[in-house]
């Protein structure tokens, strides 16, 4: 090794950023565990209520009603083909033997999607109206998207414990960026001439946002919702590592036992649910676009 390379290694030893970052992150999580855990436990109570309420409701409903509900939603948003696909997909999950776990997984996905939309759309609107917020939020969103999902699980377990509710919190963190980014992008892409015309007719900022910008930005926002939905479903499988429940837990058990048949059937069930949710959400985006035009 050359003297120059050795001097660089000595320089790295003088500034061990990795050690500093590791110690800082550990100290922060430990401090939050001691001081903020009771507050955070109360903060996630609405997530607990929504998720468990949806889970109980979906598993309480007779399966024909759930199938008819998805048939109606798919038919209304995307036509006969989407409606029949959604109904056939849900019926197939029942034949595969995973109806209850599918409903539990669906409740977790819908909860994460609902919270992500409630947080993401206002943040996207704020970022579209402020370049400072847009610039500063970009780094945070980049980190949320690029850091591996497994990294979220360690601090989540220390702060909130294990189970489906902490897992749903991790899912929200992982799935939030697309709806924020695409809400911001959709509003910023509204032509300036249209906004100026709205102002010329006397519209205030609130009227411009909800009557002009949001309808025109809706196709882009719906694309963000679709991506958030798909990321939520993928993360719901990963949170089985912290006893998240649902189909992910079944996949984890089958992998641990090297049960190929069980892994294939549970994996196919996740695939079917993903196709159903993706087609319905994509069809909703197309219908919104047609309405906006």
C-alpha positions as CSV (number, residue, x, y, z in Angstrom):
1,X,0.0,0.0,0.0
2,X,1.3,3.4,-0.9
3,X,2.1,6.2,1.6
4,X,-0.7,8.3,0.1
5,X,-3.2,5.5,0.7
6,X,-2.0,5.0,4.2
7,X,-2.3,8.7,4.9
8,X,-5.9,8.6,3.7
9,X,-6.7,5.7,6.0
10,X,-5.1,7.6,8.9
11,X,-7.4,10.6,8.0
12,X,-10.4,8.3,8.0
13,X,-9.4,7.1,11.5
14,X,-9.2,10.7,12.7
15,X,-12.8,11.4,11.6
16,X,-14.8,8.2,12.2
17,X,-18.1,9.6,11.0
18,X,-19.7,6.1,10.9
19,X,-19.0,5.6,14.6
20,X,-20.3,9.1,15.4
21,X,-23.5,8.5,13.4
22,X,-24.0,5.1,15.0
23,X,-23.5,6.5,18.6
24,X,-25.7,9.5,17.9
25,X,-28.6,7.4,16.5
26,X,-28.4,5.0,19.4
27,X,-28.4,7.9,21.9
28,X,-31.3,9.5,20.2
29,X,-33.5,6.4,20.1
30,X,-32.6,5.6,23.8
31,X,-33.6,9.2,24.8
32,X,-36.8,8.9,22.9
33,X,-37.5,5.5,24.4
34,X,-37.2,7.0,27.9
35,X,-38.8,10.4,27.4
36,X,-41.2,10.1,24.5
37,X,-42.5,6.6,24.6
38,X,-45.7,7.4,26.6
39,X,-46.5,10.3,24.3
40,X,-45.9,8.2,21.2
41,X,-48.0,5.4,22.6
42,X,-50.9,7.8,22.9
43,X,-50.2,9.3,19.5
44,X,-50.7,6.1,17.7
45,X,-54.0,5.2,19.4
46,X,-56.0,6.5,16.4
47,X,-54.1,4.1,14.1
48,X,-54.9,1.3,16.5
49,X,-58.6,2.2,16.5
50,X,-58.8,2.5,12.7
51,X,-56.9,-0.6,11.9
52,X,-58.5,-2.9,14.4
53,X,-62.0,-1.4,13.6
54,X,-61.4,-2.1,9.9
55,X,-60.1,-5.6,10.6
56,X,-63.0,-6.5,12.8
57,X,-65.5,-5.0,10.3
58,X,-64.1,-6.7,7.2
59,X,-63.9,-10.1,9.0
60,X,-67.4,-9.6,10.4
61,X,-69.0,-9.0,7.0
62,X,-70.1,-12.1,5.1
63,X,-67.7,-12.7,2.3
64,X,-70.4,-12.3,-0.4
65,X,-71.0,-8.7,0.8
66,X,-67.2,-7.9,0.6
67,X,-67.0,-9.4,-2.9
68,X,-70.1,-7.4,-4.0
69,X,-68.6,-4.2,-2.5
70,X,-65.4,-4.6,-4.4
71,X,-67.3,-5.5,-7.5
72,X,-69.3,-2.3,-7.2
73,X,-66.3,-0.1,-6.5
74,X,-64.3,-1.6,-9.4
75,X,-67.3,-1.4,-11.8
76,X,-68.0,2.2,-10.9
77,X,-64.4,3.4,-11.2
78,X,-63.1,1.2,-14.0
79,X,-66.0,-0.5,-15.7
80,X,-67.2,-4.1,-15.9
81,X,-63.8,-5.7,-16.4
82,X,-62.2,-4.1,-13.3
83,X,-65.2,-4.9,-11.2
84,X,-65.3,-8.6,-12.3
85,X,-61.5,-8.8,-11.8
86,X,-61.8,-7.5,-8.3
87,X,-64.6,-9.9,-7.4
88,X,-62.9,-12.9,-9.0
89,X,-59.6,-12.0,-7.2
90,X,-61.2,-11.9,-3.8
91,X,-63.1,-15.1,-4.4
92,X,-59.9,-16.8,-5.4
93,X,-58.2,-15.7,-2.1
94,X,-61.0,-17.5,-0.3
95,X,-60.5,-20.7,-2.3
96,X,-56.8,-20.5,-1.5
97,X,-57.7,-20.6,2.2
98,X,-56.6,-17.1,3.2
99,X,-59.7,-15.1,3.4
100,X,-59.4,-13.9,7.0
101,X,-55.7,-13.1,6.6
102,X,-56.4,-11.3,3.4
103,X,-59.0,-9.1,5.2
104,X,-56.5,-8.4,8.0
105,X,-53.8,-7.4,5.4
106,X,-56.4,-5.3,3.6
107,X,-57.3,-3.5,6.8
108,X,-53.6,-2.7,7.5
109,X,-53.0,-1.4,3.9
110,X,-56.2,0.8,4.0
111,X,-55.2,2.2,7.4
112,X,-51.7,3.1,6.1
113,X,-53.2,4.5,3.0
114,X,-55.7,6.6,4.8
115,X,-53.1,8.1,7.2
116,X,-50.6,8.6,4.4
117,X,-53.2,10.6,2.4
118,X,-54.3,12.7,5.4
119,X,-50.7,13.6,6.1
120,X,-49.3,13.6,2.5
121,X,-51.8,15.7,0.6
122,X,-51.5,18.7,3.0
123,X,-47.7,18.4,3.1
124,X,-47.7,18.3,-0.7
125,X,-49.9,21.4,-0.9
126,X,-47.6,23.2,1.5
127,X,-44.5,22.2,-0.5
128,X,-46.2,23.4,-3.7
129,X,-46.7,26.8,-2.2
130,X,-43.3,27.2,-0.6
131,X,-40.0,26.7,-2.3
132,X,-38.3,26.6,1.0
133,X,-40.5,23.8,2.3
134,X,-40.1,22.0,-1.1
135,X,-36.3,22.1,-0.9
136,X,-36.1,21.1,2.8
137,X,-38.7,18.3,2.5
138,X,-36.9,16.8,-0.5
139,X,-34.0,15.5,1.6
140,X,-36.4,14.0,4.2
141,X,-38.4,12.3,1.5
142,X,-35.3,11.0,-0.2
143,X,-34.2,9.4,3.1
144,X,-37.6,7.9,3.7
145,X,-37.6,6.3,0.3
146,X,-34.0,5.1,0.0
147,X,-33.3,3.9,3.5
148,X,-34.1,0.2,3.6
149,X,-37.4,-0.7,5.3
150,X,-35.6,-3.0,7.7
151,X,-33.9,0.1,9.2
152,X,-37.3,1.5,10.3
153,X,-38.1,-1.6,12.3
154,X,-35.4,-1.3,15.0
155,X,-36.3,2.1,16.4
156,X,-40.0,1.3,15.9
157,X,-39.7,-1.8,18.1
158,X,-37.8,0.1,20.7
159,X,-40.3,3.0,20.8
160,X,-43.6,1.2,20.2
161,X,-43.0,-2.5,20.7
162,X,-44.0,-5.3,18.3
163,X,-47.3,-6.0,16.6
164,X,-49.5,-4.8,13.8
165,X,-49.9,-1.2,15.0
166,X,-46.1,-0.4,15.2
167,X,-45.8,-2.2,11.9
168,X,-48.5,0.0,10.4
169,X,-46.5,3.1,11.6
170,X,-43.5,1.8,9.8
171,X,-45.6,1.2,6.7
172,X,-46.8,4.8,6.8
173,X,-43.3,6.1,7.0
174,X,-42.2,4.0,4.1
175,X,-45.3,4.7,1.9
176,X,-45.8,8.4,2.6
177,X,-43.3,10.0,0.1
178,X,-45.0,9.3,-3.2
179,X,-48.3,11.0,-2.3
180,X,-46.4,14.1,-1.0
181,X,-44.1,14.3,-4.0
182,X,-46.9,13.8,-6.6
183,X,-49.3,16.2,-4.9
184,X,-46.6,18.8,-5.0
185,X,-45.7,18.0,-8.6
186,X,-49.3,18.0,-9.8
187,X,-50.1,21.4,-8.3
188,X,-46.9,22.9,-9.6
189,X,-47.6,21.6,-13.1
190,X,-50.9,23.5,-13.4
191,X,-50.4,26.1,-16.1
192,X,-49.7,29.6,-14.8
193,X,-52.1,31.0,-17.4
194,X,-55.0,29.0,-15.8
195,X,-54.1,30.3,-12.3
196,X,-53.8,33.8,-13.6
197,X,-57.2,33.5,-15.3
198,X,-58.7,32.3,-12.0
199,X,-57.2,35.3,-10.2
200,X,-58.6,37.6,-12.9
201,X,-62.1,36.3,-12.2
202,X,-61.6,37.2,-8.5
203,X,-60.8,33.8,-7.0
204,X,-58.9,33.9,-3.7
205,X,-56.1,31.5,-2.8
206,X,-58.4,28.9,-1.3
207,X,-60.7,29.0,-4.3
208,X,-57.8,28.7,-6.7
209,X,-56.5,25.7,-4.8
210,X,-59.7,23.7,-4.5
211,X,-61.6,24.8,-7.6
212,X,-58.7,25.2,-10.1
213,X,-55.4,23.6,-9.1
214,X,-56.6,20.4,-7.3
215,X,-59.0,19.2,-10.1
216,X,-56.3,19.7,-12.7
217,X,-53.7,18.0,-10.5
218,X,-55.9,15.1,-9.5
219,X,-54.6,12.6,-12.1
220,X,-51.0,13.1,-10.8
221,X,-52.2,12.9,-7.2
222,X,-54.0,9.7,-7.9
223,X,-50.8,8.3,-9.4
224,X,-49.2,9.1,-6.1
225,X,-52.0,7.4,-4.2
226,X,-51.5,4.3,-6.4
227,X,-47.8,4.2,-5.6
228,X,-48.5,4.8,-1.9
229,X,-51.0,1.9,-2.0
230,X,-48.5,-0.5,-3.6
231,X,-45.7,0.5,-1.2
232,X,-48.0,-0.1,1.7
233,X,-48.8,-3.6,0.6
234,X,-45.1,-4.4,0.1
235,X,-44.2,-3.1,3.5
236,X,-47.1,-4.9,5.2
237,X,-45.4,-8.1,4.2
238,X,-42.0,-7.0,5.6
239,X,-43.5,-6.0,9.0
240,X,-44.2,-9.7,9.7
241,X,-40.6,-9.6,11.1
242,X,-42.0,-7.6,14.1
243,X,-45.2,-9.8,14.4
244,X,-47.2,-7.5,12.1
245,X,-49.7,-10.3,11.3
246,X,-51.7,-10.8,8.1
247,X,-50.4,-12.6,5.0
248,X,-46.9,-11.4,5.7
249,X,-46.8,-13.5,8.9
250,X,-47.9,-16.5,6.9
251,X,-45.1,-16.0,4.4
252,X,-42.6,-15.6,7.2
253,X,-43.7,-18.9,8.9
254,X,-43.6,-20.8,5.6
255,X,-40.0,-19.5,4.9
256,X,-38.9,-20.5,8.4
257,X,-40.2,-24.0,8.0
258,X,-39.1,-24.3,4.3
259,X,-42.7,-25.1,3.4
260,X,-42.7,-24.4,-0.3
261,X,-46.4,-25.1,-0.9
262,X,-47.5,-22.7,1.9
263,X,-45.1,-20.0,0.7
264,X,-46.4,-20.2,-2.8
265,X,-50.1,-20.1,-1.9
266,X,-49.6,-17.2,0.5
267,X,-47.4,-15.4,-1.9
268,X,-50.0,-15.8,-4.7
269,X,-52.6,-14.4,-2.4
270,X,-50.6,-11.3,-1.8
271,X,-50.1,-11.0,-5.6
272,X,-53.9,-11.3,-6.2
273,X,-54.6,-8.6,-3.6
274,X,-52.0,-6.4,-5.1
275,X,-53.5,-6.8,-8.6
276,X,-57.0,-6.0,-7.3
277,X,-55.9,-2.9,-5.4
278,X,-53.7,-1.7,-8.2
279,X,-56.4,-2.0,-10.9
280,X,-59.0,-0.3,-8.8
281,X,-56.7,2.6,-7.9
282,X,-55.5,3.0,-11.5
283,X,-59.0,3.0,-12.7
284,X,-59.9,5.7,-10.2
285,X,-57.1,7.9,-11.5
286,X,-58.3,7.5,-15.1
287,X,-61.9,8.4,-14.1
288,X,-60.6,11.5,-12.2
289,X,-58.7,12.6,-15.2
290,X,-61.7,12.3,-17.5
291,X,-63.7,14.4,-15.1
292,X,-61.0,17.0,-14.9
293,X,-60.9,17.3,-18.7
